[in-house]
Structure formats: C-alpha cells, structure tokens
C-alpha cells in the first residue's frame, strides 16, 4: 500500500510573512526526497507556503491533502512561524505523524524535537533514510525507532536518539530531482527566465559563520563530504531542467564552490558548453581561482560570479572567520575575472563579533580597490551550531538561546546597533566614495583624501543614526519596487536584465 507524504515548505521571510503574491523558491532537498519516495511507489504533495497562513486556512489546507505523513522543512530564520504552525497541527491533527527536517533540525535537534507537533526529527541528507523509514511504516504500520538518521519522540515524552546514517557518497545514485512537485515555471527565478540548479553537496572549508563544517562533523565519515554529480550526470540534470522549462535563458549554480575540484570543473565545463551553452552565474572562492579558470568560465557562458569577501582585514578574517586570504590576491582575482568579461559580486558581512566601524571601512575600501560590480551586504546572523555564534556568546555579545529575530543580533559596546545599520545601508555609497579617491594617480593625494574621509565617517559628530534610518527606508522602498516589477512585469524585468548584462 503506497503512502501519501505531504511536504510543508514555509518559503518566506520574517519581514515578508504577511505579503501575499510573492513567487516561491525552488528547494533541491525537497525535490530530491520527493523523487526518491516516488521511485518507491509513494505519492508526494507539496504545500508551498509563500506567506504565513492563519490557523483556520492552514488546518483546512492540510486536511484537504489527506496525508499519511507530513514532512516539515525547517529553516533557522522562520522557526518562530514554524513552531506556531506545528502547534496548530498538534491541536487539530495529532494523529498524523510529523517529521521535521532540514539544516536547523540537523544542527539543533534538541530544540526541534521538543516542539509540540514534532514526532520525528530527520538529521542529515534525508533521501535514503526517509525511503527506508517510510517503506517500513508502509509494511508494518509502525516506525522503526532504531532507524539511523532519526530522533523519535515517544508517547511519554522520552526521546530515542539514533546515530547519523552515512550520506550518499555517489550523488549519481540519487534520482534526478522531482521538478513536477513545484509550479516550476512560476517559481520566482523561473519567472525571469532563470533556473536555480545544484550539482554538488557540501564544502571543503570551515568558515566560522557557516554551518557547513558542523553539518560535516555530524557524520562519522568527513573526508569525502564535499561531493559532485559526475560531469555526465550533472549535464543530464541540466538538460532535464531545460526540457521542463524551455523558457529558461540563464542558470544560477547554487553550489558552495563550483570549481571546488579542478579536474571535475574542467570536465564539466566542456560538457556544459557542448550541451547546454546558456549564460550562468556561480559561487566561487578567491583563493580557489586561477587565471585559466576565469578564461574557461567566460568561454562557457559565465557572466557573473558571487564570491565571499566578508571582511576587508586579513588579520580579522584569519582570526575570526577562518579565511586565510591575501588582499593582494583578492584584488588580482577580481582583475582576472573582469579581464575575462565576468562581473564580480562580493558577499560582505557587517556586525561580526569584535568588529568595529573602522574595520567595516576596511571591507568598504577593499571592495573599492577590487572594483566589484556590486556588493551584497548582509547583517551578521549567529546561526546555531556555528563557531561564530559560540564566539559571540563567549564575547558577551549574545545571550545563549537568544531568538534570531530582527536584523542586528549582537550587542557590542564598540560597534553600537545604529552604527551597524548605518554601515549596512551606506555600504554602496561609501564604496563609490573611496573608489573615486583611488582613481587619483597621485599616492600622496589619495592618502590625504582617504584619511579625511575616514575621519568624517568615524567622527562622533557624523549623524550616523539619522543617515542609517533614512537609507534603510530608501533601500526597502527600492527592494519593494523590484519585487513588484518581477512579480507583475516579469518580461520587462527580464529585458532589463538582458540589457544590463548585454556587454557579456
């Protein structure tokens, strides 16, 4: 007897949870698990939530699916909303087993298993563990509470904590993701002619603000955690994506580092150019690129890379972020990419533990020197089970168990909240100001003007609080207008994007 498995996918942000009509995002994990369960003969549905429902609508929607088992996908940033919905399930439909999975349950299982409404926590990559758990339930009517990869809440409240199940070493063993589960052509990215794709899992590195290292450490076998589909298999995956949505003109590779393994990278790029040959974006790492890679990327259609800079101080990056990169090399890599005709978008974090406004200016200046095409700036978020969260707590900047709500999470005497907000929303303007200074060929004039701008920005008389508030309002207005454009005029949005990147 086949079972009906329902995914509940809360796909919204805290600040947009009441906004209706925002298109949803693709989830590789959900699509992959769905394909695995369907291959076993089970049926799978998706309740794709793009806004926070009210209790009545939520319960009615769940009942309408008639699920045998519910799988709840949990992210750290929506845990408060998810906990509320799980409570509704516990009240209205306690007879339906609920399995919680995702990054947050993997890293914070004690928190998640304690939530009313959660019966089982799935830890790690769930395709094969869920397959075996659900097949067993289908045969016997009971869950095998010794199944590796799961924690089980017993009727008396006790918890059975099983060991992790090994991850699939060969990604080619997985079925191709179930794109049919989604309203695929109406996803946020697809509406503007772009498909989000992933051909790997894991990362070689252990940056302190990222959960990758701690997810890797939950497994007994750590050495081969970073894995890619074979080049042939990855190319076939992309071909399936394009058959599913012929309107796709761009691909976004969401892999941690697309060129993580050079031999794989060159083999895949050859197949990509032969069989796919669409413009694409990808994530790279400054200390993992050479000039030849830049040329190959450009030749195969890469028009933009996103790349982590995070902080402009070499010492700070090495001490607190575990990123030992040379600033001169960072500038050189950006030059190689620009010479190849590839745009460079940098990732930057403000509000890190032990950071100051002066240190943030170092990040601004490095962006100005490397002439990034755009800076993606984020407030630091102390995600659970990351080293930088522990550092934040040890430094007295964050209370243990503090909820992740709002924008600025740390309370630092040397970097007050209003200065962090000022830095975040003034970042692009400051980069432009320093870039203008660095264009002067006279080093003496550059040093004098740079020092003068430093003094003005850091002066206690500079109205950073007021400027930060006003620029935050302006930023959110622009973001809202872009969202409206992408939603209501996706064709125009796509045309403008094509014009923006026409030089490539």
N, C-alpha and C positions, 0 to 999 in steps of 0.2 A: 504494500500500500504506500503510494507516494505521499509525502507530506507537503504542506504549503508553508513556506518560510517567507516572512514579511520583514524586509529591511525598513527601519525608521531612520531617516537620514536628515538630521537637523542641519540645514545648509544655509545658515545666516549668521550675521554678526550681532553682537550685543547692541550696537548703535543703530542697526537696521532691522531689528527683530519685529517691529510693528509696521514695516514698509512692505506693502503688497506689490506684486507685479515684477519683482526683480528676478531675472532668469537664474536658474540654478547652475551649479558647477558639477563637472564630472568627478566621480570617485573611482579611481583604479582599483582600490581594495574591494569595494562593494561589487564592482563589475566582475572581478576575478573570482570572488567567492560564489557569486551567482552562477557563473559559468560552470564552476566545479560541482555545485549542487544540482544544476540542471542535467549535467552529464550523468549523474546518478539516478535521474528519473524524477527528481522532486520538482515542484513548481515554486517559482520565486516571484514576489512582487516588491515594488518599491514605493514607499510613502515618502516622497521627496518634498521636504518642508523648506520653503524659501522664506518663511516668516513664522513667527511664534503663534500657534493657533490658540484659541480659547479652549477651555476644558471640554465643553459640550461638543464642539466640532471635532476635536481630537479623538474623543472616545467613539463618536459616531463613525468617523473615518476608519478607525482601527477595526471596529465591528464589521464594517462593510467588506473588508478584505477576507474575513473568516480565516484568520491564520491559525496554524497549529503551533507555530513557534515564532517569536518576534526576536529579531536581531537589532539592537540599538547601537548605532555608530556614534561614538563619543569623542569630541574634541575638548581640549582644556578650556578654550575660550567660550564655550557655550554650556559649561557644566551646570550653572545655576538654572538655566532654562531646561536642560535635560533632566535634572533632578526633579523639577516640578512636573514634567510630563510623565516621568517614571512613577511618581506618586499617584498621578491620575490613573495610570494603568493598574497600580496596586489596589486602588479602591474599586475600580469599575470592572476589571478583567483579571482578577488574581489567578484564575485557572489556566491562563496562557503563560507558558514559560517564557522568560525574557533573558536573552543572552546579551551582555554588553561587551563590545569590542572596540578596537581602535588603539591609537597611541596612548591615550590617557589611561584606559584600563590596564594596558600593558605595564605602564610605569607607576601607576598609583592604584594597584588592585585592592588594597585595604580600604581606601576611600570609596571605591566604586561598589565593592561587594556589600558595604554597609548601607548603601542607599535602599530605601524601601522601593520595591518594584524590580530590583535586580535579583535574579535567581542564580545566574551563572556569569562568571567573568571569563572571557576568552582573551588569552595573552599571546602576543606574537602574531606571526603570519597565520591566518586562520583557514586557508583553503582546505588542507588535508585534515587538520584536527576537526573542523566542523563537519566535513564529509563523514568521518568515522563516527562522530558523536551522534549525528542525525540519522545515519544509517542504522546504528544500534538502537536508537529510540524508535525508529520505524519498525524494527523487527520485534522488539520486546515491550514497547510501551514505557520503558524506563530509561533514564540517562545512566550511562556507565560513569559512576562518580570517581573512578580511578583513571579516567581518560587524561593523558598528558596534555598540557596546554590550557587546562581549565581549573577554575576555582568554583566550588559548589556551595551554596548556602543551604543548610539543612533546615527542616521544619522547626527544630529547636533553637535555631539561630547560630549554631556552630558552623564553622567553615572548613571544608576539605580543600587543602591547598596542594595541588599536584605540580609536579615538575614541568618545566617547559618541554615542548616537543621540538625536535630539531627542525630548522627551517628547510624548505626545499632547496637543495644545493644546485639543482639544474632547473632554471626557470623555463626551459623548453618543455618540461614535464607538465606545466600548468596549461590548462585550456586557454585559448585566447579570450580576453575579457568579453563579457556579455554586454555589448553596446545596445542591444534591443531593450534592456531593462530601463534605459533612460529615454526621455523625449529628446533624443540625441541632437537632432538638427535645431532644436530650440534652446539648447544649453547656452549659457552666457557667451562662451567663447565661439561656439559654432555660429551663433547669430551674426558674428562679424567675420565669418569665413576662416576661423582658426580652430584646429583640433588640439586638445591637450593630450599628450602621449607620454608614456613612461616605458622604458625598455630595460630598466635595472632596478635593483633594490640595494639599500644600504650605502655606506660610505666608508672610505678608508680612514677618515680623520676623526678627531675627538675634540672639536671645538666646544668650549665650556658652556656656551649659551644654547647649544643644540642637544636634542635628546638622542641623536644617533648613536653616540658611544654607549650610553646607558641601555638603549634597546639592544645593542650588540652584546653588552655584558650580561643580559638576561639569559643568553644562550650559552650552553656548555662549549660549543664549537664557535670560536670567534674569528679565526683566521680567514675564513672564506665568506664572511658575512656580506661583503660587497660583491654582488653578482650581476651579470648581464645576460639577457637572452642571447643566443648565438646570433651573429650578424644575419644569417638567413632567416631565422625565426623572427627577429626584430623587423626585418624588411617585410615579411609576410603580415605581421601585425599592422604595420602602416598601410599596406595595401588593403586590408580589411576595413580600416578606418575610412579610407578614401572611397571604397565601394559603398560603405554605409552612408556617407555624406559627400556626394560628388561636388558640393558647393565649397568644400574646404580648399583654400588657397594658401594657407600658412599652417605650419606646425609649431607648437611650443613643446620642446622636450623638457619635462619637469624632473628629470633625473638629477641627483645631487651634483654630479660632475660628469658630463657626457664623455669627456676624454679621459676618464679615470684610468683606464687600461689602454695604453697607446696602440698595442697590436690589434686589439678589438676595434678601437676607434678607426684606424685606417682601413680595416677590412669592411667595417660597416659603412663608412663614408663612400667607399667605392660602389657598394650595392645601392646606397641611397641615391647617388647621382644617376645610376643606371635605371632604377626602377621607380623612384619617387620624384626627385628633382623639383621639390617645392621649396620656396623660401622658408626659413625656420629660425627660431631662437633657441638658445640653450643656456644652461648654467655652467660656468667654468670656475677655475680657481687660479689666482695669479701665479702661484708657484708650481703650477702643473701645466704650463703652456710654453711652447717654443715657437719660433717664427714660422717653421714649416707647418705646424698645426693651424696657425692663423691663415696661411695661404690655402690649405686644404678646406678649412671651414668655409672660406669665402667662395672657393671654386664650386663647392657643393650646395651653395644657396643660403648660407648663414648670413643674415643681415643685421643681427643684434645679439649680443651676449649680455647676460646678467652675471655679475661677478662680485663676490663678497670682499669689501674693503673693511667695513665695520668701524675701525678707528684708525686715525692717522698717525698715532705714535707707535713706533716699532717696539719700544720697551713695554708700553701698555698692552699691546696685542700679545706679546710673548708672555708677559707675566699673568695676565688675567683671562685672555681668550684662547691661549694655546695655539697661536697662529704666528709662527716664526717666518715672517716675510720681510724682505728688504724693500724699503720705499723706492730706491732707485730702480729695482727690478720691476716693481709695480708700474712705475711711470713708463718703463721700456716696453712692457707687455701692452699697455694701453696704446702706445705708439704703433706697435706691430699690428694691432687689431685695426686701428684707424687707417694705416697704410694699406691694409687688405680690403678696406671699404666696409668694415664691420663697425656698427655703432656699439658703444660701451655704456651700459647702465650699471652703476655701482650700488651695492647694498651697504647701508650705513646705519649704525645704531646710536641713539643718544639716550643718556640716562643710565649708563652702565655703572655698576658699583665701583666706587673710588674714582669715577670720572669727575671732571670739573668743566666749567665753561671754556677755560683755556685749552683743555685737552680736546674738547669738541672743535675748537677753532683749528687744531692741528688736522682733524679729519676734513674740515672745510677746505683748508689750504692744499691738502694732498689731492683732493678732487679737482681743485682749480689747476694744479700743476699737471695732472694727467689728462686734463681736458675731457672729462667724461661728458657724454652726450646728455645724460640725465642721472640724477642721484635719487635713489629710492631710500627714503629715510623712515626709520621706524623707532618708536619708543621701545626701550628695553623691556622685555617681558620675562620674569623669572619663572620659566616653565618648571613643573615638577620634575624631580629626578635629573636635574641638570646641575653641573658643578657650580655654575654661576649663581644659581639660586642658593646653594649652600654658602657660597662666598658672601652673598647679600645678607643672609641671616647671621652669619658669623661676624660680619662687619657692623651689625646693629641697624641695618637699613631696611630690614623687612622682618615682620613678625612671623614665626612659624605658623603655618596654617592660614595665613592671610589669603582672602579670596582674590582672584585675578579679575578685578573689575576696575573700570576706569582706564586711564591712559598712562599716568605716571605712577609706578608701583613702589619705588624706593623713596625713602625719606632721608636725604643726605644733607648735613649742615653745610658742606662746601659746594653743593650743587642743588639749590632750592628748586622746588617744583616749577615756579614761574620762569626760572632761567632755562629749565629743560624744555618747557613749552615754547619759549622764545627761540631756542636753538632749533627745535624741530621745524617750526613753521617759518623761520627766517633762513633756513639752510641754503636753499637755491639762490636767494638774493645775495647771501654772503659769498657763495662760491663765485658768482658773477663779479662781485666787487673785487675779490682777490685776484681773479683771473685777469681783470682789467689792469691791475697793478703789475702782474707778472709779464704783461706784454711789453713793458718798457725795457729796452735793451741795456739801460744803464743800471748795473747792480746796486750802486750807491743810492740811486733814486728809489729803486724797488725796496731796499731795506728800510729806508726812511718812511716811505708811504705805508709799507706793511706794518711797521711799528706804530705809526699814527692810527691806523685803522684798528689795530689790536687794542690800543689804549681807549679809543672811543667806545668800542663794543663792551669792553670789560669794566668801564667806568661805573661806579655806583650811581652816577647821575644819569646814565643812559636809561630811558624809560622802557626797560625790557618787559616789564609786566604788561603794560598797555599795548606795546607793539605785538607781543605774543598773542594776546587775546584777539586783536584786530586781524592779524594774519591767519590765525586759526579759523576765524569766521570766513575770511576770504577763501581759504583752502577748501573748507567744507562746501561752500557755495559752488566752486568750480567742479568739485568731485560730483556733486549732485547734478549739475548740468550735463556732465559727461555721461552719467548714468542714465539720465533721461534720453540723451541722444542715442546711446547704444540700444536702449530699450525700444524707442518709438521710431527711430530712423536708422536701423542697422545698415541699410545700403549706403546712406550718406556717410555714416561713421566709417564704413569700410573704404569708401572712396577717399575720404580724408586721410585715412591711414596709408593707403597706397601712395597718395601724393607725398606724404611725409617721408616715406622710405623709397621714393622713386629713384633717388640717386644711387640706390643699391640694386 
